[in-house]
Amino acid sequence: MKRILIGLIVAAVLAAGGWFGFNFYAQHRATSEVEAAFEQMRQQGGKASHGKITFELATRTLTIEDIAVTPGNLPQAQIKIAGIKGTGVCLVDDIRFSADSIDITGVEVALDQAPPAKLKVSYKIPQLTMRDYAGPVHAAAAPADNSLIEMYRYALSQYTGVTASSLTAPTLTMSFDSGNAAAGSGEFTYTGLAIQNLKHGKIDAMKADRAVISVEVKQPGKPDKLTGELSNIIVNDFDATAILAALDPQTSGDDNYRRVYRQVSAGPYTLKSAQAIRVDIDGFAIEDIAVQPSKFRLADVLAALPQDQSAPQTPAQARELLEKLAGVYEGVRIGKAEMGKTSIGTPQGTAKINAVRYREGEFAVEGVDTPSPQGQFKMERFALNRSALRT
């Protein structure tokens, strides 16, 4: 009996030693994999650092703290993350991993664009949770071109390589500064964000409970501030690969339309101006939004912007920019759009519109009631069909 008891104690000690030894190995392996990913970014010319890394074997929980990344060849992009906690983490193969859930805290992304656009954009997400995640272990090499278009292409290409059953974020704040006194700066804050079924750049559904808008327009001699609120934002069937195709220089000859959204709806919507203007819209819905890569060339528009925005544009520069913008407009197709009751309040009075509709090539405005210098103007319905619009 004594020998059996001693044997059990020895077995328990050996098992405990084996467990702690294997746990140490797993911790070392996890740390090595994380460090390899950061080293890859450094080898590409970027900056990448992190704080403490821990791995708990029983729940396969990996935690990384204090992440800071500046991708190689993209010095304008800076990413900071307070912490990442992945539960149920495992390697699918040599290049991909999966996790039951990933909780990310303190996300800050800054894009500081060089001339001519001089656009600065930043995103802040205090908390982001992903369920049933799968994606690459290592990020793809950053592009050599550091333009704003290439930065978005790079981000979208990373996005198309992951899958998740859901993503949720209580708040997301996007701030921008155009670098142009006339265009101004602003902030959009979204609350109650949720995404369902993300798979290789396609999303079944997205929603946001509310968006709060604040934009300062610094027009010479007449500065203005716009504030607003948009509720019940719903997007069904989003396809990021269509945007990627439109941003790809190699698709400049593609005349096919690629659907980006099946349906977008929101409302009610309120927008106020410091100039005593207020807009109220019951709601709107747009269906089948598609882009044509051969014409939807945002990079061409940015290239047409003047290098020195403080200098006035020449007639030739203005004409070129307008032509590029017209091309982008022609490269967008909408199957159906409808805006509900609208009220526009101004110091001269309030204008009301019952509905604005676009469907099957016909654009219609219904139930107009607005003040004018000659008295109250009323119109039951006004419509244009596609052939009239083309002429």
C-alpha positions in Angstrom: 0.0 0.0 0.0 2.8 2.3 0.9 4.6 1.6 -2.4 1.3 2.3 -4.3 0.9 5.7 -2.5 4.5 6.6 -3.3 4.0 5.6 -6.9 0.9 7.8 -7.1 2.7 10.8 -5.6 5.6 10.3 -8.1 3.2 10.0 -11.0 1.4 13.2 -9.9 4.7 15.1 -9.6 5.8 13.9 -13.0 2.4 14.8 -14.5 2.5 18.3 -12.9 6.1 18.7 -14.2 5.0 17.6 -17.7 2.0 20.0 -17.6 4.1 23.0 -16.5 6.8 22.0 -19.0 4.3 21.8 -21.8 2.6 25.0 -20.7 6.1 26.7 -20.8 6.6 25.3 -24.3 3.2 26.6 -25.5 4.0 30.0 -24.0 7.3 30.1 -25.7 5.8 28.9 -29.0 3.0 31.6 -28.8 5.6 34.3 -28.0 7.8 33.2 -30.9 4.9 33.3 -33.4 3.9 36.8 -32.3 7.5 38.1 -32.3 7.9 36.6 -35.8 4.9 38.5 -37.1 6.3 41.8 -35.6 9.7 41.0 -37.0 8.3 40.6 -40.5 6.8 44.1 -40.3 10.2 45.4 -39.2 11.9 43.7 -42.1 9.6 45.5 -44.5 10.9 48.8 -43.2 8.1 49.4 -40.7 8.1 50.0 -37.0 6.4 47.4 -34.7 6.5 47.0 -31.0 4.5 45.3 -28.3 4.4 44.9 -24.5 3.8 41.8 -22.4 2.7 38.5 -24.1 1.0 35.7 -22.2 -0.5 32.4 -23.2 -2.8 30.3 -21.0 -2.8 26.7 -22.3 -6.0 25.5 -20.6 -8.2 28.0 -22.5 -5.7 28.7 -25.3 -5.9 32.4 -24.4 -3.3 34.6 -26.0 -2.9 38.2 -24.7 -0.7 40.9 -26.2 -0.4 44.4 -24.7 0.7 47.8 -25.9 0.9 47.3 -29.7 2.3 50.1 -31.9 2.7 49.7 -35.7 3.8 51.9 -38.5 3.7 49.8 -41.7 6.7 49.9 -44.0 6.5 52.3 -46.9 3.4 53.8 -45.2 4.8 56.4 -42.8 1.5 58.2 -42.8 -0.3 55.3 -41.2 0.0 54.6 -37.5 -1.8 51.9 -35.5 -2.0 51.7 -31.7 -3.8 49.0 -29.8 -3.9 48.8 -26.0 -4.5 45.1 -25.9 -5.6 42.0 -27.8 -7.0 38.9 -26.0 -7.8 35.9 -28.1 -9.6 32.9 -26.6 -9.5 29.4 -28.1 -6.5 30.3 -30.3 -5.0 27.7 -32.5 -2.9 27.4 -35.7 -4.9 26.2 -38.7 -1.8 25.7 -40.7 1.5 27.5 -41.3 -0.1 30.7 -42.5 -3.5 31.0 -40.8 -4.9 30.8 -37.3 -8.4 30.8 -35.7 -9.9 31.9 -32.4 -13.3 31.4 -30.7 -13.3 35.1 -29.8 -10.9 38.1 -30.0 -11.3 41.1 -27.8 -9.4 44.2 -28.8 -9.2 47.4 -26.7 -8.0 50.9 -27.3 -7.7 50.8 -31.1 -6.4 54.0 -32.7 -5.6 54.3 -36.5 -4.2 57.5 -38.0 -3.8 58.2 -41.7 -1.8 61.4 -42.4 -1.8 61.9 -46.2 0.9 63.9 -48.0 0.1 66.5 -50.7 -1.8 67.1 -52.8 -4.8 66.0 -50.8 -3.3 66.8 -47.3 -6.1 64.8 -45.8 -5.8 63.5 -42.2 -8.1 60.8 -41.0 -8.2 59.0 -37.7 -10.3 56.2 -36.2 -10.8 55.3 -32.6 -12.5 52.1 -31.4 -12.4 51.7 -27.6 -13.7 48.0 -27.7 -14.0 45.5 -30.5 -15.1 41.9 -30.2 -14.9 39.3 -33.0 -16.4 35.8 -32.8 -15.3 32.6 -34.7 -12.4 34.4 -36.3 -10.0 33.0 -38.9 -7.2 34.9 -40.7 -3.6 35.1 -41.7 -0.8 34.8 -39.1 1.3 37.4 -40.9 0.2 40.6 -42.6 1.0 41.0 -46.3 3.8 43.2 -47.4 3.0 46.9 -47.5 2.8 48.6 -51.0 5.7 50.7 -52.2 3.3 53.5 -53.1 2.3 55.5 -50.0 -0.7 57.3 -51.5 -4.1 57.4 -49.8 -5.6 55.1 -52.4 -2.9 52.5 -51.9 -3.3 52.7 -48.1 -7.0 51.9 -48.5 -6.3 49.1 -51.0 -3.8 47.6 -48.6 -6.3 47.8 -45.7 -9.1 46.3 -47.8 -6.9 43.5 -49.0 -6.1 42.5 -45.4 -9.8 42.7 -44.6 -10.7 40.3 -47.5 -8.5 37.6 -46.0 -10.4 37.1 -42.8 -13.7 35.4 -41.7 -15.8 35.9 -38.5 -19.4 35.1 -37.5 -19.8 38.6 -35.9 -18.0 41.8 -35.0 -19.4 44.3 -32.4 -18.2 47.6 -31.2 -20.1 49.9 -28.8 -18.6 53.0 -30.4 -16.4 54.1 -33.4 -15.2 57.6 -33.9 -13.9 58.9 -37.3 -12.2 62.3 -37.4 -10.9 64.1 -40.5 -9.1 67.3 -41.3 -9.0 68.2 -45.0 -6.0 70.5 -44.7 -8.2 72.9 -46.7 -9.7 76.0 -45.0 -12.8 75.8 -47.2 -13.4 72.1 -46.7 -12.8 72.2 -42.9 -12.8 69.3 -40.5 -15.2 67.1 -38.6 -16.1 64.0 -36.6 -18.5 61.1 -37.0 -19.3 58.9 -34.0 -21.2 55.7 -34.5 -22.8 53.7 -31.6 -24.1 50.2 -31.5 -22.1 48.8 -34.4 -22.6 45.2 -35.3 -21.5 43.1 -38.3 -22.8 39.6 -39.1 -21.1 36.9 -41.2 -17.9 38.4 -42.5 -16.3 36.2 -45.1 -13.5 37.2 -47.5 -14.5 40.8 -47.9 -18.3 40.1 -48.0 -20.7 40.9 -45.2 -24.3 39.7 -44.8 -25.4 42.6 -42.6 -24.1 45.7 -40.8 -26.0 48.0 -38.5 -25.4 51.0 -36.3 -27.9 52.3 -33.8 -26.9 56.0 -34.3 -24.4 58.3 -35.9 -23.6 61.8 -34.5 -22.1 64.3 -36.9 -20.1 67.4 -36.3 -18.4 69.3 -39.2 -16.8 72.7 -39.2 -16.8 74.5 -42.6 -14.3 77.3 -42.6 -15.4 79.3 -45.6 -13.7 82.7 -45.9 -15.9 85.3 -44.3 -18.7 82.8 -43.6 -17.7 80.0 -41.3 -20.3 77.4 -40.5 -20.8 74.4 -38.3 -23.0 71.4 -39.1 -24.3 69.1 -36.5 -26.6 66.1 -37.0 -27.8 62.7 -36.0 -28.7 59.7 -38.1 -30.5 56.6 -36.6 -31.2 53.0 -37.5 -28.4 52.6 -40.1 -28.7 49.2 -41.8 -26.5 47.8 -44.6 -27.3 44.4 -46.3 -24.9 42.5 -48.5 -21.7 44.6 -48.7 -18.9 43.4 -51.0 -15.5 45.0 -50.4 -14.0 43.2 -53.4 -16.0 45.5 -55.7 -14.2 48.5 -54.1 -10.9 46.8 -54.5 -11.5 46.2 -58.2 -12.4 49.9 -58.6 -9.2 51.0 -56.8 -7.0 48.6 -58.8 -5.1 50.2 -61.7 -5.2 46.9 -63.6 -9.0 47.1 -63.9 -9.0 50.4 -65.7 -10.5 48.7 -68.7 -13.2 46.8 -66.8 -16.7 48.0 -68.0 -18.7 45.6 -65.9 -20.7 46.9 -62.9 -19.8 45.3 -59.6 -22.3 45.5 -56.8 -21.0 47.1 -53.6 -24.3 47.2 -51.6 -27.6 45.4 -52.0 -29.4 47.7 -49.7 -28.7 50.7 -47.5 -31.3 52.3 -45.3 -31.4 54.8 -42.4 -33.6 57.3 -40.6 -34.7 59.5 -39.1 -32.0 62.0 -40.0 -31.5 65.6 -38.6 -28.9 68.1 -39.8 -28.5 71.6 -38.3 -26.4 74.5 -39.5 -25.1 77.5 -37.5 -26.6 79.6 -40.3 -30.1 78.8 -39.0 -30.8 76.0 -41.5 -32.3 72.7 -40.4 -33.0 69.5 -42.4 -35.2 66.7 -41.2 -35.7 63.5 -43.1 -38.0 60.6 -42.1 -35.7 58.1 -43.7 -34.1 56.9 -46.9 -33.3 53.6 -48.6 -31.0 52.8 -51.6 -30.8 49.5 -53.4 -28.3 47.8 -55.7 -25.3 50.2 -55.6 -22.7 49.2 -58.0 -19.4 50.7 -59.4 -17.8 50.4 -62.9 -14.0 50.1 -62.4 -13.3 51.7 -65.8 -14.9 55.0 -64.8 -14.9 54.9 -61.0 -11.3 56.1 -60.7 -10.8 57.9 -57.4 -7.1 57.9 -57.9 -7.4 60.1 -61.0 -9.5 62.6 -59.0 -6.8 62.8 -56.3 -4.1 63.2 -58.9 -6.0 66.1 -60.5 -6.1 68.1 -57.3 -3.7 71.1 -57.3 -0.4 70.6 -55.5 -0.7 74.0 -53.8 -4.2 74.4 -52.6 -3.6 78.0 -51.5 -3.2 79.0 -55.1 -6.3 79.5 -57.3 -6.9 76.8 -60.0 -6.4 77.6 -63.6 -9.3 77.1 -66.0 -7.5 74.0 -67.4 -7.0 72.5 -63.9 -10.7 73.2 -63.0 -11.9 71.6 -66.2 -9.7 68.5 -65.7 -10.9 68.1 -62.2 -14.6 68.4 -63.2 -14.1 65.8 -66.0 -12.6 63.4 -63.5 -15.4 63.9 -61.1 -18.0 63.4 -63.9 -16.3 60.2 -64.7 -16.6 59.0 -61.1 -20.3 59.9 -61.1 -20.8 58.0 -64.4 -19.1 55.0 -62.8 -21.8 54.6 -60.1 -25.1 52.8 -60.7 -28.1 52.7 -58.4 -31.0 50.4 -58.9 -33.5 52.1 -56.7 -33.6 55.0 -54.2 -36.2 56.6 -52.1 -36.2 59.4 -49.5 -39.2 60.0 -47.2 -40.8 63.2 -46.0 -38.3 66.0 -45.8 -38.4 69.4 -44.1 -35.9 72.2 -44.8 -36.1 75.1 -42.4 -34.4 78.4 -43.3 -34.8 82.0 -42.1 -37.1 82.6 -45.0 -39.5 79.8 -44.1 -39.8 76.0 -44.2 -39.9 73.9 -47.4 -41.5 70.4 -47.4 -41.2 67.5 -49.8 -43.3 64.3 -49.4 -40.9 62.0 -51.3 -38.0 61.8 -53.7 -37.8 58.6 -55.7 -35.5 57.1 -58.3 -36.4 53.8 -60.0 -35.9 52.2 -63.4 -34.4 55.3 -64.9 -37.1 57.7 -63.6 -36.3 60.5 -61.0 -39.4 62.0 -59.3 -40.1 64.6 -56.7 -43.5 64.6 -55.0 -45.5 66.9 -52.8 -43.4 70.1 -52.8 -44.6 73.0 -50.6 -42.0 75.8 -50.3 -41.9 79.6 -49.8 -40.7 81.7 -52.7 -40.4 85.5 -53.4 -43.7 85.3 -55.4 -45.5 83.4 -52.5 -46.0 79.8 -51.5 -45.0 77.4 -54.3 -46.7 74.0 -54.5 -46.1 71.1 -56.9 -47.8 67.7 -56.8 -45.2 65.8 -58.8 -42.2 66.4 -61.1 -40.5 63.6 -63.0 -37.6 63.0 -65.4 -37.0 59.8 -67.2 -33.6 58.4 -68.2 -33.7 59.7 -71.8 -34.5 63.2 -70.5 -31.6 63.1 -68.0 -29.2 62.1 -70.8 -30.2 65.0 -73.0 
